[in-house]
Amino acid sequence: MVDVLVTNGPMLIMLAATFGFLMAWGIGANDVANAMGTSVGSNAITIKQAIIIAMIFEFAGAFLAGGEVTSTIRKGIIDASFFTESPELLVYGMIGSLLAAGIWLVVASALGWPVSTTHSIIGAIVGFAAVGVSIDSVAWGAVGGIVGSWVVTPAISGFIAFMIFQSVQKLIFNTDDPLSSAKRYVPFYMALAGFVMSLVTITKGLKHVGLHFSTAEAYVLAIVVAAIVGLIGKVAIGRLKMNEKADLKTQYGNVEKVFAILMVVTACCMAFAHGSNDVANAIGPLAAVVSIVESGGVIGSKAVLNWWILPLGAVGIVLGLAIFGQRVMQTIGKNITHLTPSRGFAAELAAASTVVLASGTGLPISTTQTLVGAVLGVGMARGIAAINIGVVRNIVVSWVVTLPAGAALSIVFFYIIQGIFS
């Protein structure tokens, strides 16, 4: 059946590229909105500014650090040995998966649901492999880990966000002189943010550019960055002209302005790390199709990327965000709980910390679920009444539906594509 790949090769690659672009568009509309949602929701930046920041940093992350080589099958979810006799099935499946995950992401984004793009594509791949090929071709243990992460990830990030927010309240807002407290403590928060963000960027982003650091080197680098950021922060805040005699409300406003600047920095780092990491959800299956077709049916564990694949993913992500990202931003930033810059900062820092923890332990996590958990944690710090339970319920339902929705759609598309080509 390999001759199917030879005769229909260009057509299959074109289909995969089109659906890969749709998937990248969905990632932009849904996931990138998560990285920016807290900044927009807390009014640290406007939607227009968020889109410009995300366009620059997501594109840079995806294009510079998206990797020259990508794993053909993400996260070892299916066993490639089941496809060696009939590689065209893997090609049909990957094309169907991209279309399925892309459609699901567009639907979720239209409804304003922040779902996991990683879980969408994994659900799609599991679906076609289990039904179309063999139930044994799926690594069910890995799938179980993903389901477990629905509870674990938001819980960890929520707890960290709760603690960060409580410390900000105690050390700064609940003091007699919030401004001088801010001048004293905010540089430490800046250093902490510098540490976590540089760690995310080093572990998630730079390894793709060919810069490899050992864990010890990564931590040393991150500590150096943290020290520099803290010092710059101390100098910058010392220079801010604020009226120390102002009433408390004005002082609070001034302190929030400091956190707003911090949020812009964290948003840039999150966007870069996200672009470098999640572009693989769109280009991994696409690269697999291209490499199998071009090698005449040989399935490698890694696929070298053609020159056009990364820009296709990067452009797709940016367009999806610009055209369609506002609804998910609204959900994360405004609808779950009321965010101010200090609350948004606590949530974003907690989400980034969780990503660092998870990549150290190899947990398959979703940026979306991490951030939603962190925003919930900040809301909880102000009491359960501060949280919009209806919105949270819809979000949780959308998470549970993501795997089966991706799977069901990809099974349908797999059979259609197989019917057309064989």
SESEBA-66644 format. One line per 5 residues: their letters; for each residue x, z, y of C-alpha. Coordinates in steps of 0.05 Angstrom, whole numbers, plus 32768, in hexadecimal, padded with zeros to 4 digits. Layout:
! residues N
a = X Z Y ~ ...
END
This chain:
! residues 422
mvdvl = 8000 8000 8000 ~ 803D 8002 802E ~ 802F 7FB9 803F ~ 7FF2 7FD3 8065 ~ 8023 7FF5 8094
vtngp = 804C 7FB6 809B ~ 8012 7F87 80AA ~ 7FEB 7FB7 80D7 ~ 8027 7FDC 80F4 ~ 8020 7FC8 813D
mliml = 7FD5 7FD5 813C ~ 7FDE 801A 811D ~ 8014 802D 8150 ~ 7FE7 8015 8188 ~ 7FAD 803F 816F
aatfg = 7FDA 807C 8167 ~ 7FF5 8073 81AD ~ 7FAF 806E 81CB ~ 7F95 80AC 81A7 ~ 7FD7 80D1 81B5
flmaw = 7FCB 80C4 81FF ~ 7F84 80DE 81F8 ~ 7F9F 811D 81D6 ~ 7FD2 8127 820E ~ 7F9B 811D 8241
gigan = 7F73 8153 821E ~ 7FAF 8182 821D ~ 7FB6 8177 8269 ~ 7F6C 8183 8275 ~ 7F68 81C2 824A
dvana = 7FAB 81E4 8240 ~ 7FCE 81D7 8281 ~ 7F92 81F2 82A5 ~ 7FA1 8234 8281 ~ 7FE8 8237 829D
mgtsv = 7FCC 822C 82E3 ~ 7F88 824E 82DE ~ 7F9F 8294 82F1 ~ 7FC5 827B 832E ~ 7F89 8253 8346
gsnai = 7F56 8289 8334 ~ 7F7C 82BF 835B ~ 7F7F 828F 8397 ~ 7FCC 8291 8396 ~ 7FCA 8245 8398
tikqa = 7F93 8210 83A2 ~ 7F7D 81E1 836A ~ 7FA1 81A8 838D ~ 7FE2 81CF 8390 ~ 7FDA 81E4 8347
iiiam = 7FD2 819C 8332 ~ 8010 8187 8358 ~ 803A 81C1 833C ~ 8021 81B3 82F6 ~ 802D 8169 82FC
ifefa = 8076 8174 830F ~ 8087 81AC 82DE ~ 805C 8196 82A3 ~ 8079 8150 82A8 ~ 80BF 816C 82AF
gafla = 80B4 819A 8273 ~ 8096 8163 8248 ~ 80C7 812C 825C ~ 8108 8153 8262 ~ 80FD 8188 822D
ggevt = 80C9 8169 81FF ~ 80FE 8158 81CC ~ 8120 8118 81B3 ~ 810A 812A 816D ~ 80C8 8148 8159
stirk = 80AF 8165 8117 ~ 8082 8130 80F9 ~ 8051 8164 80DF ~ 8048 819E 810E ~ 8056 81E4 80F6
giida = 805A 81D1 80AC ~ 800F 81CF 80A4 ~ 800D 8198 806E ~ 803D 8185 8037 ~ 8059 813F 8042
sffte = 806A 8136 7FF8 ~ 8021 8127 7FEA ~ 8027 80E8 8015 ~ 8066 80C8 7FF9 ~ 8040 8099 7FCB
spell = 800E 8086 8001 ~ 802D 808F 8046 ~ 7FF6 8065 8066 ~ 7FC6 80A0 8059 ~ 7FF2 80CC 8085
vygmi = 7FF1 8097 80BB ~ 7FA5 8091 80BA ~ 7F9F 80DC 80B9 ~ 7FCD 80E7 80F5 ~ 7FA9 80B2 811D
gslla = 7F66 80D1 810B ~ 7F80 8116 811C ~ 7F97 8101 8161 ~ 7F53 80E2 8170 ~ 7F2E 811F 8154
agiwl = 7F57 8152 817A ~ 7F55 8128 81B9 ~ 7F09 8122 81B8 ~ 7F00 816D 81AA ~ 7F2E 817F 81E4
vvasa = 7F08 8151 8214 ~ 7EC6 8170 81FF ~ 7EE0 81B7 8205 ~ 7EFE 81A8 824A ~ 7EBC 818A 8262
lgwpv = 7E9A 81CB 824D ~ 7ED1 81F4 826E ~ 7EE7 8214 822C ~ 7F30 8226 8228 ~ 7F40 8215 81E0
stths = 7F83 820F 81BC ~ 7FA0 81C9 81BB ~ 7FD0 81DD 8184 ~ 7F96 81F5 8159 ~ 7F6E 81B6 8168
iigai = 7FA4 8188 814B ~ 7FB2 81B8 8111 ~ 7F68 81BA 80FF ~ 7F66 816F 8101 ~ 7FA3 8167 80D4
vgfaa = 7F8A 819B 80A2 ~ 7F46 8178 809F ~ 7F5D 8132 808C ~ 7F93 814D 805D ~ 7F65 817C 8037
vgvsi = 7F2B 814C 802F ~ 7F4C 8108 8032 ~ 7F89 8116 8007 ~ 7F8C 8158 7FE1 ~ 7F77 819F 7FEF
dsvaw = 7FBC 81B4 7FD6 ~ 7FDF 818B 800B ~ 7FCE 81C0 803F ~ 7FF8 81FF 8049 ~ 7FBD 822E 804C
gavgg = 7FEA 826A 805A ~ 7FFE 824B 809C ~ 7FB5 823E 80AD ~ 7FA5 8287 809E ~ 7FDC 829B 80CE
ivgsw = 7FBA 8273 8105 ~ 7F77 8294 80F9 ~ 7F9A 82D8 80FC ~ 7FB9 82C5 813E ~ 7F73 82C0 815D
vvtpa = 7F71 830B 815D ~ 7FBA 831F 8161 ~ 7FCF 82F2 819C ~ 7F9A 8306 81CE ~ 7FA1 834F 81B9
isgfi = 7FEC 8350 81C7 ~ 7FE8 832B 8209 ~ 7FAB 8353 821F ~ 7FD0 8394 8211 ~ 800E 837D 8238
afmif = 7FE4 8365 8273 ~ 7FBE 83A7 8273 ~ 7FFF 83CE 8277 ~ 801F 83A2 82AD ~ 7FE0 83A5 82D8
qsvqk = 7FDA 83F1 82D0 ~ 8023 83F9 82E5 ~ 8018 83CD 8323 ~ 7FDB 83F8 8335 ~ 8000 8439 832A
lifnt = 8042 8427 834C ~ 8028 83FE 8386 ~ 7FDD 83FC 8395 ~ 7FCB 8444 8388 ~ 8002 8460 83B5
ddpls = 7FFC 8479 83FC ~ 8028 8441 8416 ~ 801C 8402 83EB ~ 804B 83D8 8416 ~ 8089 8401 840F
sakry = 8078 840B 83C5 ~ 8073 83C0 83BE ~ 80B7 83B7 83E0 ~ 80D4 83E9 83AF ~ 80B5 83D1 836D
vpfym = 80A3 8388 8374 ~ 80EC 8371 836C ~ 80EA 8392 8327 ~ 80AB 836B 8315 ~ 80CE 832C 832F
alagf = 810A 833B 8304 ~ 80DD 8346 82C7 ~ 80B9 8305 82D5 ~ 80FC 82E2 82DD ~ 8113 82FE 829B
vmslv = 80D5 82EA 8274 ~ 80CD 82A6 8294 ~ 8116 8292 828B ~ 8111 82A9 8242 ~ 80D3 827E 8238
titkg = 80F6 8243 8258 ~ 8137 824C 8231 ~ 8115 8257 81ED ~ 80DC 8225 81F6 ~ 80F8 81F1 8225
lkhvg = 8143 81E8 8225 ~ 814F 81E2 81DA ~ 8130 819D 81DE ~ 8162 8185 8213 ~ 819B 8193 81E3
lhfst = 81AB 81D6 8203 ~ 81AD 8207 81C9 ~ 81B6 8251 81D6 ~ 81BB 8288 81A3 ~ 8189 82C1 81AB
aeayv = 81BF 82EE 81C9 ~ 81D4 82B8 81FB ~ 818B 82AB 820E ~ 8180 82F5 821D ~ 81C0 82FA 8246
laivv = 81AD 82BD 826E ~ 8167 82D8 8279 ~ 8183 831C 8291 ~ 81B1 82F8 82C2 ~ 8176 82CF 82DD
aaivg = 814C 830F 82E1 ~ 8182 8332 830A ~ 8188 82F7 833A ~ 813C 82F1 8342 ~ 8136 833C 834E
ligkv = 816C 833A 8384 ~ 814D 82FD 83A6 ~ 810A 8320 83A3 ~ 8125 835F 83C2 ~ 8144 8338 83FC
aigrl = 8106 830C 8406 ~ 80D5 8347 8406 ~ 8103 836F 8434 ~ 80FE 8336 8466 ~ 80B2 8332 8465
kmnek = 8097 834A 84A7 ~ 805C 8376 8496 ~ 803A 83AA 84C0 ~ 8049 83ED 849D ~ 8014 840F 84C9
adlkt = 7FDC 83E0 84B4 ~ 7F9F 83FB 8490 ~ 7F9E 83FD 8444 ~ 7F74 83BE 843D ~ 7FA6 8394 8465
qygnv = 7FE0 83B3 843E ~ 7FBE 83A0 83FC ~ 7FB6 835A 8416 ~ 7FFF 8356 8428 ~ 8014 836F 83E4
ekvfa = 7FE7 833B 83C2 ~ 800B 8305 83EC ~ 804D 831A 83CC ~ 802E 8314 8386 ~ 8012 82D1 8399
ilmvv = 8058 82B6 83A5 ~ 806D 82D3 8362 ~ 8033 82B0 833F ~ 8049 826C 8358 ~ 808D 8277 8338
taccm = 8070 828E 82F6 ~ 803F 8254 82F6 ~ 8078 8222 82FD ~ 809E 8240 82C2 ~ 805F 8243 8297
afahg = 8051 81FA 82A6 ~ 8098 81E5 8293 ~ 8099 820D 8252 ~ 8053 81F4 8241 ~ 8065 81AB 824E
sndva = 80A2 81B0 8222 ~ 807E 81D3 81EA ~ 8038 81B6 81E6 ~ 8047 816D 81F3 ~ 805B 816D 81A9
naigp = 8011 8177 8196 ~ 8003 8131 81B0 ~ 8045 810E 81A0 ~ 8055 812D 815D ~ 801F 8108 8136
laavv = 802C 80C9 8160 ~ 8077 80CC 8150 ~ 8066 80D6 8106 ~ 803B 8096 8106 ~ 8071 806E 812A
sives = 80A9 8085 80FC ~ 8082 807A 80BC ~ 806B 8034 80D2 ~ 80B0 8020 80EA ~ 80D4 803A 80AC
ggvig = 80A4 8015 807F ~ 8084 8053 8063 ~ 80BC 8086 805F ~ 80A4 80CC 8074 ~ 80DC 80F4 8094
skavl = 80D5 813D 80A8 ~ 80EC 812D 80EF ~ 80DC 80EF 8118 ~ 810A 80D4 814E ~ 80E1 80C4 818C
nwwil = 80DC 807E 81A7 ~ 80EB 8078 81F1 ~ 80A2 806F 8204 ~ 8083 80AA 81DE ~ 8098 80E5 820B
plgav = 8083 80C4 824D ~ 8040 80B1 822D ~ 8034 80FB 821C ~ 804D 8114 825F ~ 8022 80E4 8288
givlg = 7FE5 80F4 825C ~ 7FED 813E 8268 ~ 7FF3 8136 82B4 ~ 7FB7 8107 82B9 ~ 7F8C 8134 828E
laifg = 7F9A 816F 82BB ~ 7F90 8149 82FC ~ 7F4F 8128 82E8 ~ 7F2E 815B 82BB ~ 7F52 819E 82BF
qrvmq = 7F27 81C2 82F1 ~ 7EF1 81DC 82C3 ~ 7F1F 8202 8295 ~ 7F46 821C 82D2 ~ 7F03 8237 82EC
tigkn = 7EF5 825A 82AA ~ 7F39 827C 82A4 ~ 7F43 828B 82ED ~ 7EFF 829D 8307 ~ 7ECB 82A6 82D0
ithlt = 7EE9 82DA 82A1 ~ 7EF9 830F 82D5 ~ 7F08 8311 831F ~ 7F53 8304 8329 ~ 7F7F 8316 8364
psrgf = 7FC9 82FF 8367 ~ 7FE1 8342 834B ~ 7FB0 833E 8311 ~ 7FBF 82F5 8305 ~ 800A 8305 8305
aaela = 8000 833C 82D1 ~ 7FD9 830C 82A5 ~ 800B 82D3 82AB ~ 8047 8300 829F ~ 8025 831E 8262
aastv = 8015 82DA 8246 ~ 805D 82C3 824F ~ 8077 8303 822F ~ 804A 82F8 81F3 ~ 8063 82B0 81EC
vlasg = 80AA 82CB 81EA ~ 8098 8300 81B7 ~ 8074 82CD 818B ~ 80AA 8298 818D ~ 80DC 82CE 8178
tglpi = 80B1 82E1 813C ~ 8099 829A 812C ~ 804E 82AA 8135 ~ 8026 826A 813F ~ 8005 827C 8181
sttqt = 7FDB 8258 81B4 ~ 7FEC 825C 81FD ~ 7FA2 825B 820C ~ 7F90 8297 81E2 ~ 7FCC 82BD 81FE
lvgav = 7FB5 82B2 8245 ~ 7F6C 82C0 8238 ~ 7F81 8301 8217 ~ 7FAC 8313 8252 ~ 7F75 8305 8285
lgvgm = 7F46 8331 825A ~ 7F7B 8368 825A ~ 7F7E 8367 82A6 ~ 7F32 8369 82A9 ~ 7F2F 83A3 8277
argia = 7F5E 83CB 82A4 ~ 7F25 83CB 82D7 ~ 7EF0 83DE 82A4 ~ 7EC5 83B4 8275 ~ 7E93 83A6 82AE
ainig = 7EC9 837B 82D0 ~ 7EC6 8349 8297 ~ 7E92 8311 828F ~ 7E80 831D 8246 ~ 7E57 82DC 8241
vvrni = 7E92 82B1 8254 ~ 7EC0 82D6 8224 ~ 7E8E 82CC 81EB ~ 7E8C 8281 81F8 ~ 7ED8 827E 81F8
vvswv = 7EDD 82A3 81B6 ~ 7EA9 8276 8196 ~ 7ECF 8238 81AE ~ 7F0F 8253 818E ~ 7EEC 825D 814B
vtlpa = 7ECC 8218 814E ~ 7F0E 81F4 8160 ~ 7F2D 81F1 811A ~ 7EED 81D9 80F5 ~ 7EDA 81A9 812E
gaals = 7F1F 8188 812C ~ 7F1C 8186 80E0 ~ 7ED6 8167 80DC ~ 7EE5 8132 8110 ~ 7F27 811E 80F0
ivffy = 7F08 8117 80AB ~ 7ED5 80E6 80C7 ~ 7F0A 80BE 80EE ~ 7F39 80BF 80B2 ~ 7F06 809C 8086
iiqgi = 7EF3 806A 80BC ~ 7F3B 8057 80C9 ~ 7F49 8053 807F ~ 7F0C 8027 8076 ~ 7F22 7FF8 80AD
fs = 7F6A 7FEE 8096 ~ 7F69 7FF1 804B
END
